[in-house]
Amino acid sequence: MATFPSISPDYGAQKASQPKVRTVQFGDGYEQRLTYGLHQNAKVWTLVFSNITETQSDEIETFLDARALDNASFDWTPPGSSTAYKWVCESWVKSIPYANRATINATFREVFEP
């Protein structure tokens, strides 16, 4: 299993959660909620790697391109966590604001596989 390069994203990274919940509403105004699935609360991280060198941006892009080519997940440890989880990155954008500097915006989606 490939591990994401040890380049840290900027502070202010965003984590989104959307638990899988089914709701049944009854005629008298009551409702019942039920979570379903083994992994009902996958996370999505929106990350920015700004003011990194061209070499670092090439390393990130090469890594993500290789995973996309193989449809493979990778290991990554989110900010503030000590545990690595499995992720896919289905889209990212690279910009070059200054000479020899780059910014990459990426979205990591948690996946559950062996």
Short mmCIF file of the C-alpha atoms (twelve columns), coordinates in Angstrom:
data_MODEL
# 
_entry.id   MODEL 
# 
loop_
_atom_site.group_PDB 
_atom_site.id 
_atom_site.type_symbol 
_atom_site.label_atom_id 
_atom_site.label_alt_id 
_atom_site.label_comp_id 
_atom_site.label_asym_id 
_atom_site.label_seq_id 
_atom_site.Cartn_x 
_atom_site.Cartn_y 
_atom_site.Cartn_z 
_atom_site.pdbx_PDB_model_num 
ATOM 1   C CA . MET A 1   0.000   0.000  0.000   1 
ATOM 2   C CA . ALA A 2   1.380   3.377  -1.005  1 
ATOM 3   C CA . THR A 3   1.699   6.140  1.566   1 
ATOM 4   C CA . PHE A 4   1.133   9.796  0.698   1 
ATOM 5   C CA . PRO A 5   4.364   11.846 0.703   1 
ATOM 6   C CA . SER A 6   5.232   13.469 4.025   1 
ATOM 7   C CA . ILE A 7   4.261   16.979 2.906   1 
ATOM 8   C CA . SER A 8   1.869   18.670 5.304   1 
ATOM 9   C CA . PRO A 9   -1.188  20.597 4.119   1 
ATOM 10  C CA . ASP A 10  -1.848  24.175 5.230   1 
ATOM 11  C CA . TYR A 11  -3.658  24.934 8.444   1 
ATOM 12  C CA . GLY A 12  -7.361  25.428 7.908   1 
ATOM 13  C CA . ALA A 13  -7.892  22.065 6.203   1 
ATOM 14  C CA . GLN A 14  -11.586 21.166 6.144   1 
ATOM 15  C CA . LYS A 15  -13.061 17.822 7.173   1 
ATOM 16  C CA . ALA A 16  -16.622 16.980 6.123   1 
ATOM 17  C CA . SER A 17  -18.836 14.228 7.517   1 
ATOM 18  C CA . GLN A 18  -22.205 12.983 6.323   1 
ATOM 19  C CA . PRO A 19  -23.351 9.931  8.281   1 
ATOM 20  C CA . LYS A 20  -25.588 7.482  6.429   1 
ATOM 21  C CA . VAL A 21  -28.911 7.738  8.233   1 
ATOM 22  C CA . ARG A 22  -32.363 6.590  7.202   1 
ATOM 23  C CA . THR A 23  -35.318 8.382  8.713   1 
ATOM 24  C CA . VAL A 24  -38.863 7.087  9.006   1 
ATOM 25  C CA . GLN A 25  -41.566 9.631  9.785   1 
ATOM 26  C CA . PHE A 26  -44.777 8.522  11.379  1 
ATOM 27  C CA . GLY A 27  -48.172 10.152 10.946  1 
ATOM 28  C CA . ASP A 28  -48.279 11.463 14.499  1 
ATOM 29  C CA . GLY A 29  -45.145 13.616 14.058  1 
ATOM 30  C CA . TYR A 30  -42.642 11.171 15.521  1 
ATOM 31  C CA . GLU A 31  -39.656 9.966  13.573  1 
ATOM 32  C CA . GLN A 32  -37.098 7.220  13.963  1 
ATOM 33  C CA . ARG A 33  -33.525 7.410  12.705  1 
ATOM 34  C CA . LEU A 34  -31.276 4.473  11.902  1 
ATOM 35  C CA . THR A 35  -27.650 4.430  10.786  1 
ATOM 36  C CA . TYR A 36  -26.874 1.730  8.260   1 
ATOM 37  C CA . GLY A 37  -23.820 0.074  6.788   1 
ATOM 38  C CA . LEU A 38  -20.583 -1.033 8.376   1 
ATOM 39  C CA . HIS A 39  -18.836 2.270  7.730   1 
ATOM 40  C CA . GLN A 40  -21.585 4.819  7.958   1 
ATOM 41  C CA . ASN A 41  -19.530 7.956  8.523   1 
ATOM 42  C CA . ALA A 42  -16.774 8.330  5.907   1 
ATOM 43  C CA . LYS A 43  -14.788 11.568 5.965   1 
ATOM 44  C CA . VAL A 44  -13.837 13.941 3.155   1 
ATOM 45  C CA . TRP A 45  -10.877 16.317 3.560   1 
ATOM 46  C CA . THR A 46  -10.391 19.462 1.479   1 
ATOM 47  C CA . LEU A 47  -6.669  20.226 1.556   1 
ATOM 48  C CA . VAL A 48  -4.432  23.037 0.343   1 
ATOM 49  C CA . PHE A 49  -0.685  22.648 -0.051  1 
ATOM 50  C CA . SER A 50  0.409   26.228 -0.693  1 
ATOM 51  C CA . ASN A 51  3.797   27.822 -1.209  1 
ATOM 52  C CA . ILE A 52  5.485   24.462 -1.734  1 
ATOM 53  C CA . THR A 53  8.435   23.990 -4.057  1 
ATOM 54  C CA . GLU A 54  7.997   22.776 -7.618  1 
ATOM 55  C CA . THR A 55  9.797   19.577 -6.592  1 
ATOM 56  C CA . GLN A 56  7.292   18.935 -3.786  1 
ATOM 57  C CA . SER A 57  4.345   19.687 -6.063  1 
ATOM 58  C CA . ASP A 58  5.733   17.306 -8.703  1 
ATOM 59  C CA . GLU A 59  6.123   14.626 -6.013  1 
ATOM 60  C CA . ILE A 60  2.473   15.040 -4.947  1 
ATOM 61  C CA . GLU A 61  1.199   15.114 -8.527  1 
ATOM 62  C CA . THR A 62  3.230   12.068 -9.578  1 
ATOM 63  C CA . PHE A 63  1.946   10.175 -6.539  1 
ATOM 64  C CA . LEU A 64  -1.712  11.090 -7.210  1 
ATOM 65  C CA . ASP A 65  -1.373  10.385 -10.959 1 
ATOM 66  C CA . ALA A 66  -0.013  6.897  -10.223 1 
ATOM 67  C CA . ARG A 67  -2.904  6.115  -7.833  1 
ATOM 68  C CA . ALA A 68  -5.451  7.424  -10.342 1 
ATOM 69  C CA . LEU A 69  -3.934  5.308  -13.111 1 
ATOM 70  C CA . ASP A 70  -4.271  2.139  -11.012 1 
ATOM 71  C CA . ASN A 71  -7.582  3.119  -9.347  1 
ATOM 72  C CA . ALA A 72  -5.765  2.486  -6.073  1 
ATOM 73  C CA . SER A 73  -6.191  3.922  -2.609  1 
ATOM 74  C CA . PHE A 74  -3.349  5.189  -0.447  1 
ATOM 75  C CA . ASP A 75  -2.553  5.634  3.227   1 
ATOM 76  C CA . TRP A 76  -2.630  9.128  4.726   1 
ATOM 77  C CA . THR A 77  -2.706  10.415 8.290   1 
ATOM 78  C CA . PRO A 78  -5.092  13.365 8.742   1 
ATOM 79  C CA . PRO A 79  -3.991  16.437 10.706  1 
ATOM 80  C CA . GLY A 80  -4.311  15.889 14.443  1 
ATOM 81  C CA . SER A 81  -4.489  12.106 14.086  1 
ATOM 82  C CA . SER A 82  -1.892  9.462  14.817  1 
ATOM 83  C CA . THR A 83  -3.589  6.785  12.700  1 
ATOM 84  C CA . ALA A 84  -3.339  6.395  8.926   1 
ATOM 85  C CA . TYR A 85  -6.517  5.610  6.992   1 
ATOM 86  C CA . LYS A 86  -7.184  4.675  3.358   1 
ATOM 87  C CA . TRP A 87  -8.076  7.443  0.910   1 
ATOM 88  C CA . VAL A 88  -8.635  8.223  -2.754  1 
ATOM 89  C CA . CYS A 89  -8.114  11.563 -4.452  1 
ATOM 90  C CA . GLU A 90  -10.359 11.940 -7.461  1 
ATOM 91  C CA . SER A 91  -9.539  15.563 -8.234  1 
ATOM 92  C CA . TRP A 92  -6.827  18.102 -7.579  1 
ATOM 93  C CA . VAL A 93  -5.724  21.430 -9.021  1 
ATOM 94  C CA . LYS A 94  -2.167  22.730 -9.298  1 
ATOM 95  C CA . SER A 95  -1.339  26.399 -9.730  1 
ATOM 96  C CA . ILE A 96  2.020   28.128 -10.024 1 
ATOM 97  C CA . PRO A 97  1.673   31.597 -8.462  1 
ATOM 98  C CA . TYR A 98  5.424   32.404 -8.392  1 
ATOM 99  C CA . ALA A 99  8.620   31.109 -9.943  1 
ATOM 100 C CA . ASN A 100 9.599   27.764 -8.397  1 
ATOM 101 C CA . ARG A 101 6.569   27.786 -6.048  1 
ATOM 102 C CA . ALA A 102 3.275   25.948 -6.411  1 
ATOM 103 C CA . THR A 103 -0.100  25.401 -4.750  1 
ATOM 104 C CA . ILE A 104 -2.126  22.196 -4.903  1 
ATOM 105 C CA . ASN A 105 -5.789  21.968 -3.870  1 
ATOM 106 C CA . ALA A 106 -6.929  18.380 -3.359  1 
ATOM 107 C CA . THR A 107 -9.931  16.490 -1.998  1 
ATOM 108 C CA . PHE A 108 -9.293  13.204 -0.170  1 
ATOM 109 C CA . ARG A 109 -12.236 10.820 0.305   1 
ATOM 110 C CA . GLU A 110 -12.007 8.032  2.886   1 
ATOM 111 C CA . VAL A 111 -12.536 4.498  1.579   1 
ATOM 112 C CA . PHE A 112 -12.905 1.217  3.409   1 
ATOM 113 C CA . GLU A 113 -10.996 -1.697 1.924   1 
ATOM 114 C CA . PRO A 114 -8.746  -4.437 3.250   1 
# 
